[in-house]
Amino acid sequence: MKWTWRPRGGGVAISARYVFLIFRSTRRRLNCRWNEGVFAYNDYGTNDKTGNVVLKPPFPRLPYLISEAVGVEAVKPQHFSWTDPPAWLAHQAAMHGQAQSQARSNPGYAGLLAWAGFDYGSLLGPGPYDIKWAGVADGFRVPKPGAAIYQTQGDPAVRPVIVPVFFWEAGGAVPGPDQTAMIASNCERLEVFIGGRRVASAQPATGSPLYGGLAHPPFLVRLPKRLPKPAPDLLIRGFVGGQPVAQLRMSAHPGGDALAMAADDATISADGSDATRVVFRAIDAFGNQRRYGGGQVALTLSGPAMLLGDNPFEFGQYGGLGAVWIRSVAGRPGAITLAASHPLLGQAEVQVRSAAVKNISELG
């Protein structure tokens, strides 16, 4: 049995000895054989002037889990949606990186769970349909810029990753260019080119007090403040062991923008309950998320399936992307096509196959 004890009210301003006595007496009173005890605490601490994450120092000789951090309750801004200013979305990524870096830098912390994975409906707001925009991914499970740090902590030998924590638009990087641009990556070196000209050669911020505790700290890159308009294409090349292993291109020119669609699964079961998510989004010429401020996406479904979601979808109101689900019809296998259209971005479609189930009893 695992047990977590999380102090409330008085926070961590309580002696380690007192916490230990509570833990021991509770264990005896419940007459349980504990495999382990994990103390935990919610720590949403930030610096009021800088907005950076500042975790409380851990107890001496009593490691504890930080069970919640970052979130939206104690930070400014208290909102991270696709329609928010890009500087807000970049700040969310920075705070998650700072919190995880601090937790990894001191063995007094027994790990950190950042809040939250996804946006969610909350009963704590004043209205019945309030959304907490705290997720590093949105309600459709699409990663926001805030997820960049998590996406790049894996082994580059398995999958090298480059995730710019900005949009590339007519004036260049947004947010920017007056501030350092963050590029999350698990590469050892990045080379940055604008219009074919190298403008930066960067190393990860391993010496940064804000990010140095991460397995793969982000890159903090100074980009040119003056660029032609629209800005030329951006190219980022990643290197490991001196060899190029990944690259990413971004376009500022809206002429190549398009509507893209992708389904999670190519095949679903014709059992009446199996379903797959279909995400549609505005992209630049190289497939990067484009902020988009207007219009609706109209959806047309053909084949043995049901469409779950808004149709038409308020594309601009949500921020340039959205999702629906395709659910099978029991006992009716076959080809399914979902087509989408936007007045400016054009059309896109996906095909999914609904496969017959092997045993009729599976239909319930």
Residue pairs with C-beta under 8 A, 6 or more apart in sequence:
1 32
1 33
1 34
1 35
2 34
2 35
2 36
2 38
3 23
3 27
3 32
3 34
3 36
3 37
3 38
4 38
4 39
4 40
4 65
4 67
5 19
5 22
5 23
5 26
5 37
5 38
5 39
5 40
6 39
6 40
6 41
6 42
6 67
7 14
7 19
7 41
11 41
11 56
12 41
12 43
12 56
12 59
16 59
16 60
16 61
16 62
19 39
19 59
19 62
20 62
23 37
23 39
27 34
27 37
38 64
38 65
38 110
39 62
39 63
39 64
39 65
39 110
40 64
40 65
40 66
40 67
41 56
41 64
41 65
41 66
41 67
42 66
42 67
42 68
42 69
43 55
43 56
43 66
43 68
43 69
44 68
44 69
44 70
44 71
44 73
44 74
44 75
45 53
45 54
45 55
45 56
45 74
46 52
46 53
46 54
46 74
46 75
46 76
46 95
47 53
47 54
51 75
51 76
51 91
51 95
52 94
52 95
52 98
52 210
53 69
53 70
53 95
53 98
53 99
53 102
55 66
55 69
55 99
55 102
55 103
55 109
57 106
57 108
58 64
58 106
58 108
58 109
59 108
60 108
62 108
63 107
63 108
63 109
63 110
64 108
64 109
64 110
65 109
65 110
65 111
65 112
65 113
66 99
66 103
66 109
66 111
66 112
66 113
67 113
68 113
68 114
68 115
69 99
69 103
69 112
69 113
69 114
69 115
70 92
70 95
70 96
70 99
70 114
70 115
70 134
71 115
71 116
71 134
72 78
72 79
72 80
72 132
72 133
72 134
75 95
77 84
77 88
77 91
79 88
79 133
80 88
80 89
80 92
80 133
80 134
80 135
80 144
80 146
81 119
81 133
81 138
81 319
82 89
82 138
82 144
82 291
82 318
82 319
82 320
82 321
83 317
83 318
83 319
84 133
85 175
86 145
86 166
86 167
86 174
86 175
86 291
87 175
89 144
89 145
89 146
89 165
90 145
90 165
90 166
90 175
90 182
92 136
92 144
92 145
92 146
93 136
93 145
93 146
93 147
93 148
93 149
93 165
93 182
93 184
93 218
94 165
94 182
94 210
96 114
96 136
96 146
96 149
96 150
97 149
97 184
97 210
97 211
97 214
97 217
97 218
98 210
98 211
99 112
99 114
100 112
100 114
100 149
100 213
100 214
101 210
101 211
101 212
101 213
101 214
101 217
102 109
102 112
102 213
103 109
103 111
103 112
103 213
104 213
104 214
104 215
105 212
105 213
114 136
115 134
116 132
116 134
116 135
116 136
117 135
117 136
117 137
118 135
118 136
118 137
118 138
118 139
118 141
119 131
119 132
119 133
119 134
119 135
119 137
119 138
119 139
120 131
120 132
120 134
120 135
120 139
121 129
121 130
121 131
121 132
122 130
122 131
122 132
124 130
124 132
125 132
131 139
135 144
135 146
136 143
136 144
136 146
136 147
136 150
137 143
137 144
137 147
138 144
140 277
140 279
140 321
140 322
140 323
141 277
141 323
142 279
142 281
142 321
142 323
143 151
145 163
145 165
145 166
148 163
148 164
148 165
148 182
148 184
148 218
149 184
149 214
149 218
151 161
151 163
151 184
152 161
152 162
152 163
152 184
152 185
152 186
152 216
152 218
153 186
153 214
153 215
153 216
154 161
154 186
155 186
156 186
156 187
156 188
156 216
156 238
156 240
156 245
157 240
160 185
160 186
160 187
160 238
160 240
160 245
160 246
161 184
161 185
161 186
161 187
161 246
162 183
162 184
162 185
162 187
162 190
162 236
162 238
162 246
162 247
162 248
163 183
163 184
163 185
164 173
164 181
164 182
164 183
164 184
164 234
164 236
164 248
164 250
165 181
165 182
165 183
165 184
165 218
166 173
166 174
166 175
166 176
166 181
166 182
167 173
167 174
167 289
167 290
167 291
168 174
168 231
168 234
168 250
168 251
168 252
168 284
168 288
169 230
169 231
169 252
169 291
170 229
170 230
170 231
170 252
171 177
171 227
171 229
171 231
172 194
172 223
172 224
172 227
172 231
172 252
173 181
173 223
173 234
176 223
177 223
177 224
177 225
177 227
178 225
180 220
180 221
180 222
181 220
181 221
181 222
181 223
182 218
182 219
182 220
182 221
183 190
183 192
183 202
183 218
183 219
183 221
183 236
184 216
184 218
184 219
185 204
185 216
185 218
185 219
185 238
185 246
186 215
186 216
187 204
187 238
187 239
187 240
187 245
187 246
188 203
188 204
188 239
188 240
188 241
189 201
189 202
189 203
189 238
189 239
190 200
190 201
190 202
190 219
190 221
190 236
190 237
190 238
190 239
191 198
191 200
191 201
191 202
191 236
191 237
191 239
192 198
192 199
192 200
192 201
192 202
192 221
192 223
192 234
192 235
192 236
192 237
193 199
193 234
193 235
193 236
193 237
194 223
194 224
194 227
194 231
194 232
194 233
194 234
194 235
195 228
195 231
195 232
195 233
196 232
196 235
199 223
199 224
200 221
200 222
200 223
202 219
202 220
202 221
203 219
204 216
204 217
204 218
204 219
205 211
205 212
205 217
205 218
205 219
205 220
206 212
206 217
208 217
208 220
211 217
211 218
230 252
230 253
230 254
231 252
232 252
233 249
233 250
233 251
233 252
233 253
233 286
234 249
234 250
234 251
234 252
235 247
235 248
235 249
236 247
236 248
236 249
237 244
237 246
237 247
238 244
238 245
238 246
238 247
239 245
248 286
248 288
249 286
250 284
250 286
250 288
251 284
251 285
251 286
251 288
252 284
253 284
253 285
254 290
255 285
256 284
256 285
257 282
257 283
257 284
257 285
257 290
257 292
257 345
258 282
258 283
258 285
258 345
258 346
258 348
259 280
259 281
259 282
259 283
259 297
259 340
259 341
259 342
259 345
259 346
259 347
259 348
260 280
260 281
260 282
260 283
260 287
260 348
261 278
261 279
261 280
261 338
261 340
261 348
261 349
261 350
262 278
262 279
262 350
263 276
263 277
263 278
263 326
263 338
263 350
263 352
264 276
264 277
264 278
265 276
265 352
266 351
266 352
266 353
267 352
267 353
267 354
267 355
268 274
268 275
268 276
268 326
268 327
268 328
268 352
268 353
268 354
268 355
269 328
269 354
269 355
269 357
269 362
270 304
270 328
270 329
270 330
270 331
270 332
270 333
270 334
270 354
270 355
270 356
270 357
271 328
271 330
271 357
271 362
271 363
271 364
272 327
272 328
272 329
272 330
272 331
272 363
272 364
273 327
273 328
273 330
273 364
274 327
274 328
275 308
275 325
275 326
275 327
275 328
276 325
276 326
276 352
277 323
277 324
277 325
278 323
278 324
278 325
278 326
278 338
278 350
279 321
279 322
279 323
280 297
280 313
280 315
280 321
280 322
280 323
280 340
280 348
281 289
281 290
281 320
281 321
281 322
282 289
282 290
282 291
282 292
282 315
282 320
282 321
282 342
282 345
283 289
283 290
284 290
289 320
289 321
290 320
291 319
291 320
292 315
292 316
292 319
292 320
292 345
293 316
293 320
294 315
294 316
294 344
295 315
295 316
295 342
295 343
295 344
295 345
296 312
296 313
296 314
296 315
296 316
296 342
296 343
297 312
297 313
297 315
297 322
297 340
297 341
297 342
298 311
298 312
298 340
298 341
298 342
299 307
299 309
299 311
299 312
299 313
299 324
299 338
299 339
299 340
300 338
300 339
300 340
300 341
301 307
301 326
301 336
301 337
301 338
301 339
302 336
302 337
302 339
303 334
303 335
303 336
303 337
303 354
304 328
304 329
304 332
304 333
304 334
304 336
304 354
305 326
305 327
305 328
305 329
305 336
305 352
305 354
306 326
306 327
306 328
306 329
307 324
307 325
307 326
307 327
307 338
308 324
308 325
308 326
308 327
309 322
309 323
309 324
309 325
310 322
310 324
311 324
313 322
313 324
314 322
315 321
315 322
315 342
324 338
326 336
326 338
326 352
328 354
329 354
330 363
330 364
331 363
332 354
333 353
333 354
333 355
333 356
334 353
334 354
335 351
335 352
335 353
335 354
336 351
336 352
336 353
336 354
337 349
337 350
337 351
337 352
338 349
338 350
338 352
339 347
339 348
339 349
340 347
340 348
340 349
341 347
357 363
